[in-house]
Amino acid sequence: MRIVVAVSTFLIVCSCASKGEKKQVVSGQIRVSLDTVLVDSGDEFLYLQDQLYYSSLSTDKSYLVNFNRQDFTTEKIDLNELRLLEKVQFEKEGPNGVLNLGNYVSHFSLLSDGNILFWDYFMYKVFDENGQLVRDLALDKIAPEFLGTDEYYAGAFFQVENNSDRLIAFIFHWESGSRLILDFDLKDQTFEKIELPELEKLNEFNVNLLYEGTPAGSYGPSAKAISVNGQIVISNTAFNEVLIFDLEKDSLYTKSWNTHLLADKKSYVPPKEVERSSGQLKEIIKKNEEDLNYKSFFWDEKNERFFRFSERMHFGEELNGYGDYVSTGSDTFLSVFDKDFNLIAEAKISELDKLPVTYFTKDGDIWMFENIDDELAFVIVSIEDA
């Protein structure tokens, strides 16, 4: 099914504008078309329970690998021919085992050389696509104060193009809420720490959770990193901005916006702490999700532009089995930026009433995960005249 709509945009754009400054007005139109395609899995059942959360794209985006964390198989899906290519069984334990401690894998990612990196708090192993162990990176031995402990969480790893010995980690400190970049030299077994004080302001929207008066975690904004064109691009859910780490220049800089549709930051500021057993947390989560949440940037290599969704969710009174409010949909916004992060266009996309967990660009279009009667499908969103 193919639907074509024209979405008018009207932007008020301001980058770090002070009070009284004249704001730039940008107007235009985004033309959007939606097409749904199905993936042929043959006689196999694909693992869709995690909505492709544990999946990763090849460098050329010709295929996607989805990890089934229940039976430890990978599913290689050809995105050009829209069919399942193969399933590969990985070992849980033993010489080629992907587990270290516990019974789950936190993350996995395809590296630029085609190998697969599995990691959790205590394990950082590289496998080939056939499930054979290539290398135990032992990053906890290189940086024991940051990795190999449950105090820090590695949200992403990036293998630097044309230098397989350089690995970048984006990590989070649970107690302080601080984020860091660790720049590893695997050949010399060394690393450099890059602090990110620009992200400390996320604590403004953080809630400390208590259990009978004792600290028991926190709830607050998230930050996500991607690697594009020799840059680590870091966005967060609370502020209309992006933090860029240039790998070649070893420099950091920030771009920020204040627009008519999306403002410059979230408006809802939660209480500083809450007792978990009080029932207040679910109300705080509801109010936070009803406010704007800025999603991660993602790169359209064909047209050399960045996309970013933002979302305001809607809720009724229904609760799920965990006692949380059930979403009834959302207001979804799309922002389009050029390769230098200049805002080109921004609009509410009424045809998208809720963002999926997984989406990415391919051939200039946005591909969004869809489960149709337990079959893998993608909604392909084409953006024209942006």
N, C-alpha and C positions, 0 to 999 in steps of 0.2 A: 504494500500500500504506500502510495507516495502523496504527500500533502505539501503544498507550497503556500507560504504565507509571507506577507511583507510586514515587518515590524518597524514602526517609526521610532527614531531615537532623538532625544534631546538631552545634550550633556552640558553640565557646567563643570569644567575641569580646572583644578587648581593643584599645583604641586608645591607643597610647603608654603602656601600663601599666608601672609599675616593679615590681621584684621584691617579692613579698609582697602586692601589691594583689590584691583579690578580683576575679576575672574574671566578666564577665556570661555567663550560660549562656542560649542561645537554641535552642529546638527547634521543629521544624515539619515540613512535608512539601511537596515540589515535585512537582506532577503534570505529566508530560511526555507529549506526543503527537508522533509523527513521521509526516510525510506527504511523499511524493516526487512532484514534478510535472516534466513535460517542457516544454521551450520549442520551439515550432514555428518552424523556420528556413526552411520552404519548400524550395526547391531549392538554397539556399545552404549552404555549409559554414562554421560558426563557428570562430573562432580560440580553441582551448581549451588550447594548449600551455603557456601561462603561468598556467593555472587562474584566469583573471580577475584576476591580479595587477595588470595594467594596465587597470583598470576603475574607473569612478566613478559614483556615484548622483546623480540629480537631487535638488534640494532637497526636493521632495515625495515622493521615492522611487517615482514612477510609472514611471520608466524607468532603465535602466542603459546606460552607454556603455562598450563594450569596445574597446580599441585593439589592432589587429594590427600589431605592430612589425616584421613581416616584409614586408608589402606596403603598410604605412602607410594602412590603412583603419580607420574607426571603424564599430562595429556597435551600432546603437541598438536596445535590446531593451525591449519593453513588458512591465513586470512585472505589470500588471493582467490583460492578455489573454494573457500568456505567448507572445509571438510576436516575431519579428524585424521591426522597422519599416522599417529601411533600412540600407544600407551607404554610406559616403561616402569617396571617395578623397581623401587629403591629398597634397600635394606634398612631396617630400623636400627639394628645393633651389629656388632662385629667389625671387622676391618674396613668394610665399606658402609658402615652404619651412619645414618644422619642424626642419630640421637646421641646426646652426651649425658645429660641429667634430665629426669622427667620423661614425659610421654608425648611431647608435642614439639613442633618447630615454630618459633616465633615468626620467622620471615624466610623468604628465599627470593633470589633475584638473578636474572640472567646477566652475566657480565659481557663486556664488549667483545670478548674472544669466543663467546658461545658457551662457555662453561657456566655452571650454576653455583652460586654461593648460598649455602644454608647457614643460618645463625640463630642463636638465642643469647641468653645472658652469659653462657659459659662455653659456647661452641661456635667456631668460625671455620667452616670447611668448604672447600671447592671440589665439585664433582663434575665429571663430564656428562653429556646428555644420556649416556647409557648406564648411569648410576655407579660408575667407578670413581673412587676417591682419587683426586688429582693432587690435592695439597691441603694439609691442615695449616691454616695461616697462623694459628697460635697467637692471635693478637693480644690475648690476655697476658702473654709473657712479654710482649713488647711494651704494652701500656697497662700494667697491672693496677694502677690507681684509678683507671677509668673502665676497663673491660675485664670480664671474668668476675664481676661482682654484681649483685642485684641492686646496687645503689644507682647505677647508671644504665640507661636503656639506649641501645643503638637503633634508631629509627630507619636509617638508610646507609648503604654503602655504595660508592661509585668508583669504578675502575677508570682511571684517566686514559683517554684515547691515546694510542701510540706509546703508552708507557704502562705496561701491565704490572710493573713493580710499584706504581703509585696508586694508593687506595685512599679514598676520602670517606670518613665516617661522620655522620651527623648524629650527635648523642644528646641525651636529656638526663638531667640530674633530678631524681624524684623529690628529694627533700627541699632543695632550694628553688626548683623550677627553672634553673638556668640551662641554656643550650650551648653546646660547644661543637667545633669542628676539629677532628683529629686528622692530620695529613700524614699518612704512613709511607715510609720508604721500606718496602718489603725486602729489597736487596740488602740494605744496610741494617735492617731490623731497628729502625729508629722512627720517631714520629715528632710532629710539631703540633702544639695545641694553639688553636685560634679561638679566642674568647669572643662572644657575641653579646656585648652589653646592650646593644640596640633592642634585644628581645626581652630584657628584664621587665619592661613596662607591661608585659602580658600578665604579670602578677596582680595588676590593677583589677583584673577580672577573675581572679582565682579565689576559690572557696576552700578553706581548710576544713576537712572532715574530722569529726570527733566521735569516739565511741566511749560513752560514759566518762567524758572529759579527757580522754587520752587521744593524742593524734592518731588518725587512722586513714591517712591518704589525703587526696585533694581532688577537686574538680575544677577545670578551667579550660582556657583556650589551648588549641593545639597548633603546632608549627610543622610544616612539611618542606622537604628539600627535594629538588630535582637537579639533574645535571644536563646542561645545554650549552654547546659551543664553547667549551672551556670555562664555563661558569657554573657555580653552585647557586641555584636560585631558591631562596627561602621565603615562603609566605606563611601567614598565620591567619587564624580565623577571627581575630579581634580587630585588626587594623587594616585599613585600605592602603596597603603598602607592600613593597617587596625589598628584601635584603639580598644583595648580589655579592658573592665572593669570586673574584677573578683569579683563576688558578695560575695564569701566566704571570700576572703582575703581583700576586699575593696581596690584593687590595680589597677592601670592603666599601660598598656604598649603598645608599638607600634611595628608593624612589617611592613617593607617596602621592595620593590623590584625595581630593574632596569633591565628590560629584553630586549632582542633583538627585540621582537615584540611590546612590550607595554611601553618601556622606564620607567621613574620614575614619570612623571607627564605630564600634558597637555603642548602643545607647544604654543598654541594661547593665548596671553594675550590681552584682550580687552581694550578699553579706559576706564578711570576711571569714566567718566560720559557722558551722552548723552541726548539730548532733545528728548522726546518721539515723538513729532510731526515732527521730522526731517526726519523720514524714515530710519535712521541709525540702529535702533534697530533690524529690520528684517535681515539686513546684518550681524550684530554681532551674532545673533542667528544662522544664517546659517554657519558662520565661526566656531563658537563654536561646533556645531553639526558635522561639517566635521572633526573636531579634535577628538582625542580619548576621550571617556567618559567611566570611569570605573563604572560598575554597582555594585549592592549590593551582598554581599556574601550570599550563601544559603547552607544549611547543608544536606548532604546525611547520614542519621543515619544508614542505612544498612551497608555501607562500611566505615563509620567513616571518611568522607572527606568533604571538602568544595569545592563548585564550585563558580566561578564568571565569568560572561560575561563582555566583553568590546565591544564597538561599535564605528565605524566611519561611519557616515551617508553620503549618496550621494543625491544631489539635481539637478533638472533641472531648467528651467526658469519659470515653471508654478507656479502660486500663487493660494492659496485657497481663500475662501470667506472672510477670515480675513486679506488678504494681506500678508500671510506668504508663504515661499517657500514650495513646496510639495516634500516630500522625494521620491526618486526613488529606494531606497534600502540601504543597508549598508554592510560594512565589519564587520563580527562578529567573535569575538575571545572568546575562552573558556580557562580559567585557572583552574587547579585542584590542591588543597592543601590537605595535611594530617591534622589530627585533631589539630596539633600544629602549623599550618599555614606555614609549609614548602612547597615550591612550587614543585610539582611533575611533571607536564607537562603543556604545553601551546601551543595552535594552533589556526590558523584561520579555521573556520568551513564554508566552501564555500556553503554548502547545506542550511545554514540559512542566508537568504538575508535580514532579518529584525527581530529584537526582538519584541515579543508581549509585551503588558503591564504586563501581568500576567504569571508567570511560577514558578514552585516549584519542589521539588524532592519527589518521592514516590517509595518505593521498589528498591532503587538504581538507578532509571532512572530520567530524567528530563521531566516533563510534561509541555507543552507549550499551552496556550490558542489559539484556532483557531475557527473562525466563518465560517462555511460552509453552505451557503444558509440559513442563519439565524438559523442554528442548532448548538448547542454547541458541539465542538469537541476538542480533545487534540492531539497534535503531541508529541509522546513519543520518547525521544532521549535517547538511551542506550549508555553508555560510557564503553568501555572495554579496558583492558590492559593499563590503565592510571597510 
